């Protein structure tokens, strides 16, 4: 069981985001999902939408997002980084150039929420050919008939979205998550990570009792938002507030890991 943390690249500014990302592994993050800021993050709730807008306002773009990964890799070659977001910024950058630059920067995989399997030729297949994992999302409405199509070209892990709707708005029950993970495991040998709706250590522990990983995003970026001053600038509390939450989440996952190893 692992702890996976989402933050938006450039939120609230490049230097603060880089400092946070560098500190995440020591706090217990086993994998970092780095959001690519976009003007219309339709699958995201208010917290992540706001983080994307803060990042864009501070001047974040795809080149700076890849530069952030490259700088992170100068001191950490081990922690996986997956870029998460929407197709438009990649398309605007240029697919071939993006894949080349992402690999060179040290990106391990992609989660693109608005590209269905029917569009695999657009980015999924080129990414896999280039050597990047392409992580697919499954949801409560992805039935057994649809799952083989969704999983066909998925690599790295499967990201199970535990709720229907946008991020950070509600949480799924433990029983629903357990059933969903069991069903996914019947279709794939890939690890199953569960996200959307995990806000605290207890919820992270509950998810990790069933899944291979717990993913937390909205609660983390909300911590960033809550720590900013009236002008939206980082304060002395920004980094430590986020890192403390990540430590708590990782402790919750660790408790589930210990319990499962004993069982």
C-alpha positions as CSV (number, residue, x, y, z in Angstrom):
1,X,0.0,0.0,0.0
2,X,1.3,3.4,-0.9
3,X,0.5,7.1,-0.4
4,X,0.1,9.2,-3.5
5,X,-0.1,12.9,-3.3
6,X,-1.5,15.4,-5.9
7,X,-0.4,19.0,-6.1
8,X,-0.7,21.5,-8.9
9,X,2.5,22.6,-10.6
10,X,3.1,26.2,-9.9
11,X,0.6,26.5,-7.0
12,X,0.7,29.1,-5.5
13,X,3.9,30.0,-7.4
14,X,6.8,28.1,-9.0
15,X,9.3,28.2,-6.2
16,X,6.8,27.3,-3.4
17,X,5.5,24.4,-5.5
18,X,9.0,23.1,-6.2
19,X,9.8,23.3,-2.5
20,X,6.7,21.4,-1.6
21,X,7.3,18.7,-4.2
22,X,10.9,18.2,-3.0
23,X,9.6,17.8,0.6
24,X,6.8,15.3,-0.2
25,X,8.8,12.1,-0.4
26,X,10.4,12.5,3.1
27,X,6.9,13.2,4.4
28,X,5.7,9.9,3.1
29,X,4.6,10.4,-0.5
30,X,5.5,7.3,-2.5
31,X,4.3,8.8,-5.8
32,X,3.6,12.4,-6.8
33,X,0.8,13.3,-9.2
34,X,1.7,16.7,-10.6
35,X,-1.3,18.6,-12.0
36,X,-0.8,20.5,-15.3
37,X,-2.6,23.8,-14.8
38,X,-5.5,24.4,-17.3
39,X,-8.1,27.1,-17.6
40,X,-11.0,24.7,-17.8
41,X,-10.4,21.7,-15.4
42,X,-13.9,20.3,-15.9
43,X,-13.4,17.1,-13.8
44,X,-12.1,18.9,-10.8
45,X,-13.9,20.4,-7.9
46,X,-13.5,24.0,-6.4
47,X,-10.2,23.3,-4.6
48,X,-8.2,22.0,-7.6
49,X,-9.9,24.4,-9.9
50,X,-8.7,27.3,-7.7
51,X,-5.2,25.8,-7.5
52,X,-5.0,25.7,-11.3
53,X,-6.0,29.3,-11.6
54,X,-3.5,30.4,-8.9
55,X,-0.8,28.6,-10.8
56,X,-1.7,30.1,-14.1
57,X,-1.9,33.6,-12.5
58,X,1.6,33.1,-11.2
59,X,2.9,32.4,-14.7
60,X,2.9,28.6,-14.8
61,X,3.0,26.9,-18.1
62,X,4.0,23.5,-19.6
63,X,7.6,24.4,-20.0
64,X,7.8,25.5,-16.3
65,X,6.0,22.3,-15.3
66,X,8.5,20.2,-17.0
67,X,11.3,22.4,-15.6
68,X,9.9,21.7,-12.1
69,X,10.2,17.9,-12.7
70,X,13.7,18.3,-14.1
71,X,14.8,20.3,-11.1
72,X,13.2,17.8,-8.7
73,X,15.0,14.9,-10.5
74,X,18.4,16.6,-9.8
75,X,18.0,15.4,-6.2
76,X,15.5,12.6,-6.4
77,X,15.7,9.9,-9.1
78,X,13.5,7.4,-7.2
79,X,10.1,8.9,-6.5
80,X,7.7,8.4,-9.5
81,X,6.1,11.5,-10.9
82,X,2.9,11.3,-13.0
83,X,1.6,14.3,-14.8
84,X,-2.2,14.6,-14.4
85,X,-4.6,16.8,-16.3
86,X,-6.1,17.6,-19.6
87,X,-5.2,17.0,-23.2
88,X,-5.4,20.6,-24.4
89,X,-2.1,21.9,-22.9
90,X,-0.3,18.9,-24.3
91,X,-1.8,19.3,-27.7
92,X,-0.9,23.0,-27.7
93,X,2.7,22.2,-26.7
94,X,2.9,19.6,-29.5
95,X,2.6,15.9,-28.8
96,X,6.0,14.8,-30.1
97,X,7.8,17.6,-28.4
98,X,5.9,17.0,-25.2
99,X,6.7,13.3,-25.0
100,X,10.4,14.0,-25.7
101,X,10.6,16.7,-23.2
102,X,8.6,14.9,-20.5
103,X,10.9,11.9,-20.8
104,X,14.0,14.0,-20.7
105,X,12.7,15.8,-17.6
106,X,12.1,12.6,-15.7
107,X,8.3,12.1,-16.0
108,X,7.2,8.5,-15.4
109,X,3.6,8.5,-16.6
110,X,0.5,10.4,-17.6
111,X,-3.1,10.6,-16.4
112,X,-5.2,12.5,-19.0
113,X,-8.7,12.7,-17.7
114,X,-10.5,13.8,-20.9
115,X,-9.1,11.2,-23.4
116,X,-11.2,8.1,-23.6
117,X,-9.8,4.8,-24.9
118,X,-11.4,5.5,-28.3
119,X,-8.8,8.3,-28.7
120,X,-5.8,6.1,-27.8
121,X,-4.1,7.0,-31.1
122,X,-3.9,10.6,-30.1
123,X,-1.6,10.3,-27.1
124,X,-1.8,7.0,-25.3
125,X,-0.1,4.9,-28.0
126,X,2.6,7.4,-28.7
127,X,3.2,7.8,-25.0
128,X,3.5,4.0,-24.5
129,X,5.8,3.7,-27.5
130,X,8.0,6.5,-26.1
131,X,8.3,4.7,-22.7
132,X,5.8,6.6,-20.6
133,X,3.1,4.8,-18.6
134,X,-0.4,5.8,-19.5
135,X,-2.7,5.5,-16.5
136,X,-6.4,5.1,-17.1
137,X,-9.3,6.1,-14.9
138,X,-12.1,3.8,-13.9
139,X,-15.3,5.0,-12.2
140,X,-18.3,3.5,-10.4
141,X,-20.1,3.7,-13.7
142,X,-17.4,1.7,-15.6
143,X,-19.2,-1.6,-15.9
144,X,-17.7,-5.1,-16.6
145,X,-18.5,-4.7,-20.3
146,X,-16.6,-1.4,-20.5
147,X,-13.7,-2.3,-18.3
148,X,-11.7,-4.4,-20.9
149,X,-11.7,-1.4,-23.3
150,X,-10.6,0.9,-20.5
151,X,-7.8,-1.4,-19.4
152,X,-6.6,-2.5,-22.8
153,X,-3.7,0.0,-23.0
154,X,-3.4,1.0,-19.4
155,X,0.0,0.7,-17.8
156,X,1.6,1.5,-14.4
157,X,-1.6,1.3,-12.4
158,X,-5.3,1.8,-12.6
159,X,-6.8,4.9,-11.0
160,X,-10.2,4.2,-9.5
161,X,-12.3,7.3,-9.1
162,X,-14.3,6.4,-6.0
163,X,-17.1,8.8,-6.6
164,X,-19.2,10.1,-9.5
165,X,-18.9,13.8,-10.2
166,X,-16.0,16.2,-9.5
167,X,-13.1,16.0,-7.1
168,X,-13.2,16.9,-3.5
169,X,-17.0,17.0,-3.1
170,X,-17.9,13.8,-1.3
171,X,-16.5,10.4,-0.3
172,X,-17.4,6.8,-1.1
173,X,-18.2,4.2,1.6
174,X,-15.6,1.6,2.6
175,X,-17.9,-1.2,1.4
176,X,-18.3,0.4,-2.0
177,X,-14.5,0.8,-2.4
178,X,-13.9,-2.8,-1.3
179,X,-16.4,-4.1,-3.9
180,X,-15.0,-1.9,-6.6
181,X,-11.4,-2.9,-6.0
182,X,-12.3,-6.6,-5.9
183,X,-14.1,-6.2,-9.3
184,X,-11.2,-4.4,-10.9
185,X,-8.8,-7.0,-9.6
186,X,-10.8,-9.6,-11.5
187,X,-10.0,-7.7,-14.7
188,X,-6.3,-6.7,-14.2
189,X,-3.1,-7.5,-12.5
190,X,-2.1,-3.9,-12.3
191,X,-2.1,-2.1,-8.9
192,X,-5.3,-0.3,-8.1
193,X,-5.0,3.2,-6.7
194,X,-8.1,4.9,-5.2
195,X,-8.7,8.6,-5.1
196,X,-11.4,11.3,-4.9
197,X,-12.8,12.0,-1.5
198,X,-9.9,11.1,0.8
199,X,-9.4,14.0,3.2
200,X,-7.7,12.6,6.4
201,X,-5.6,9.8,7.8
202,X,-8.6,7.7,8.8
203,X,-10.0,7.7,5.3
204,X,-6.6,7.0,3.8
205,X,-6.2,4.0,6.1
206,X,-9.7,2.7,5.2
207,X,-8.9,2.9,1.5
208,X,-5.5,1.3,1.9
209,X,-7.1,-1.6,3.7
210,X,-8.6,-2.6,0.3
211,X,-6.6,-0.8,-2.5
212,X,-2.9,-0.8,-3.4
213,X,-2.7,3.0,-3.0
214,X,-4.6,5.9,-1.6
215,X,-4.5,9.1,-3.6
216,X,-5.1,12.5,-2.0
217,X,-5.4,15.8,-3.9
218,X,-8.2,18.2,-3.0
219,X,-7.4,18.1,0.7
220,X,-3.8,18.8,0.0
221,X,-4.4,21.8,-2.3
222,X,-7.0,23.1,0.1
223,X,-4.3,23.1,2.8
224,X,-2.2,25.3,0.4
225,X,-5.2,27.6,-0.1
226,X,-5.9,27.9,3.6
227,X,-2.3,28.9,4.3
228,X,-2.1,31.8,1.9
229,X,-2.3,35.4,2.9
230,X,-5.0,37.9,1.8
231,X,-3.2,38.5,-1.4
232,X,-2.9,34.8,-2.2
233,X,0.8,34.6,-1.4
234,X,2.5,31.8,0.5
235,X,3.2,32.3,4.2
236,X,5.5,30.7,6.7
237,X,2.7,28.1,7.4
238,X,2.3,27.0,3.8
239,X,4.9,24.3,3.5
240,X,4.6,22.9,7.1
241,X,0.8,22.8,6.9
242,X,0.9,20.7,3.8
243,X,3.7,18.4,4.9
244,X,2.0,17.7,8.2
245,X,-1.1,16.6,6.4
246,X,0.9,14.3,4.2
247,X,2.7,12.8,7.2
248,X,-0.8,12.1,8.7
249,X,-2.0,10.5,5.5
250,X,1.1,8.4,5.1
251,X,0.7,7.2,8.7
252,X,-2.8,6.1,8.0
253,X,-1.7,4.1,5.0
254,X,1.2,2.7,7.0
255,X,-1.2,1.5,9.7
256,X,-3.3,-0.3,7.0
257,X,-0.1,-1.8,5.6
258,X,0.9,-3.1,9.0
259,X,-2.6,-4.5,9.6
260,X,-2.7,-6.3,6.3
261,X,0.8,-7.8,6.8
262,X,-0.2,-9.2,10.1
263,X,-3.4,-10.6,8.7
